[in-house]
Structures are given as structure tokens and as C-alpha cells.
Amino acid sequence: MMIELLYEYKRTLRETKKLRDKLKANANTPEDEEDLKLYSLMISDLQYIIEWIGRGRQPYAKRGIDRREAYRRLIFTDEETMSAIGRPLKSEAVENSVSELDRERIEDVLSVLTNKEKDIFFMNKVEQLSYERIAELIGVKKTTVQSHINRCEVKMRKQMDNSMFSMIL
């Protein structure tokens, strides 16, 4: 659900920027200048919210606990994503079924994907969203989503074939 919310905010940000640019091209009156300031404030608020949701913590915090060295190496994500890559947070029985080597192999394979590809891949494979729903969320065509999924699978297969982990087995 957070991914859907994040994409809704991103889509709203794009639309707001388009409206601001359209107004900027035709700005003639002082009222238009005020509207431009309001659009700029809305855009900065949307960017802040997107940053907050994307990182999972307050953006630009200077002295927060999450800015300390130990926490910089951690990847903050939700429980569903963690279980998808083999690291369930609550169930010890499931945690013991995935070896450390398997976890590292999964992380290695996922490392070749861009953030957008990971989002689309997880929406389809983990959250079980259809291509149509994903396309609707991110504002692209269904065939674009299919292309991204296919590209992810090709990249991941290629990484598995060329990885050092394949030589271990």
C-alpha cells in the first residue's frame, strides 16, 4: 500500500509541475504571481513527503539517530519487502529456512536493478499487482510495465549466470 501511496504522490507532483509551468508561460497579473508561489510551495511539500515516504524517515534531519554511522549501512524497508528477499522480520521458523548464502545471492541478483525497476518488480511479484494496476499507478502504458518486468528478469538471470555465487555451487 505504501508503494501505491508513493506513486500517487509522484503523479500528483508531476501534474502540479505541469500546471505551474503552464501558468508560468502565461503569467501576466500579480494574481498569477501569487498562484506561482502557491504552486512552488505545493511542489516543495510534495517533494518533502515523497522523500519521507521513500526513505522511511524524516528527510534532512541533521542529528537524528538514523544519521549515525551504524545506521547508514542499514537499508530501511517494510516487512513485505524484507520477506520477499528472504529476511522475514517476525517469523523465526521462516528465517531459519533461508540460509545466509541464499540471502546474499538474492541481494546480489537484486543489486543490478534500478530503483524504478525494483519498485515495478516488487509491485508485480510481491504485492501481486497486475500490469494494468501498476501502469495506472505510475502513469505509463501496460506494455511499458511488461517491458520493465521482462528487462528485470533478463538482468537478474544474467547476474545469476555471471555471479561469483554461481561458481560456489
Phi, psi and omega in degrees: 000326180294327179294319177298317179297317179299316180291329175297316178296318179296320178294318178298321178298314179300315181294321179295320177296320177298316179296319178297316180296322178295318179292322180298324180292332183246018183288117180235331188250164176297332177295323177296323178295320176297318178298321178298320178296319179296318177299318180297319177296318179297318181296316180294323177295318179296319179297322178296315180296317179298318178297317181297311181293319182296320181272336182081015177202171184294126179288152173064019176288125186277322187237022180289161181298330182286351179268357181282159189304317183298325184275345179291335181275348181276150175251114181274127179205174183274167185297323181297317179294318180298318180291332180291328180263011171096017179232074178295145184272326188255325188270111179287331180296317178289323181299322180287342182280344179251120183283164179297323178297316178297320178300314180296322178296317179296314179297322179296316181294319181288341184293341182276352182271145173285169180299319180295318178296319178298316179301311182295317180299313180294322178299321182280311187275324183268308182275356176059035177278145180285163177301321181297316182292319178296316179299320179296319182292318185262357174076038177231179178278159180300321181295330177294319178296316178301317179298317179297316180297314179298317180297320177299313182297321179295313179300316182293319178296317179296319178296321178296320181291324185263358186285154175295334181292331179290336179282337180290320184284000000 
